[in-house]
Amino acid sequence: MNSVSAERRTAAILAADVVGYSRLMGLDEEGTLSKLQAIRRELGDPKIAEYRGRIVKTTGDGLLVEFPSVDDAIRCAIELQQEMADRNAEVPSDRRIDFRIGINVGDVVIDGDDIYGDGVNIAARLEALAEPGGISVTRVVRDQLHDKLNIDFEDMGSQMLKNISRPLQIYRVLIPNEEEEADLLMRSINAKLDSAHQLANRLLAKFG
C-alpha cells in the first residue's frame, strides 16, 4: 500500500458471497457461472448503482462494495435478497444460488481503487455469520438505522470475530416479505403525515 496516496474516510461496507459455491461449481460449473453472470448483469450491478455503491473488488463467489451511507447499503442489501428469493422460488433447493451479506460502517483506508482496515475486515466476518439469504450487521449499523427505516433486527449477541481484537454486538436483519414491506411503507408514510400535521398545528398556534 502506498502510504503517500492513502487516505481515510468513513464508509458503509457490504461484503457478500455465494453459499455453497464450491458445491454448485462441482454440480454444474458452466451453468453456475452463467447464472452468476446473469445475476450480476440483471440484478446486482443495477441495484448497486441505484444506491450509489461502488464495487471495490469481486472474487469468483463474492464481492465487496462501498456505499456513501449505511441507509443506501441496507436498502440495497434488502432488495437484493428479496429479489433473489423471488428468483429462487421455483428452483430446486440444491441448485439455488443464495447470498450471505454482512454490512459494517466505519473507518477505511483508501488506496487507489482499493480499501483496507477493520471496517472492511468486520464486514467480511459478518457475511460469514449470515444465514443463506440473510444479512448480518454490527450494532453501529443497527443504531444508525433503527429509527429511520422501520427495519427490525434480531440480537445475535456479543461475538468475537476472527482477527478482530474486541467483541462486537451482532444483529440479524429481519427481511420483510411483500406484505410486511407494504405495512412498513404505510407506517413510514403515516409517521411523516403525523409530523407534518403537528408542524402545521404549531405554525397555526404561533401565527394564528
Secondary structure, 3 states (H helix, E strand, C coil): CCCCCCEEEEEEEEEEEECCHHHHHHHCHHHHHHHHHHHHHHHHHHHHHHCCCEEEEECCCEEEEEECCHHHHHHHHHHHHHHHHHHHCCCCHHHCCCEEEEEEEEEEEEECCEEECHHHHHHHHHHHHCCCCCEEEEHHHHHHHCCCCCCEEEEEEEECCCCCCCCEEEEEEECCCHHHHHHHHHHHHHHHHHHHHHHHHHHHHHHC
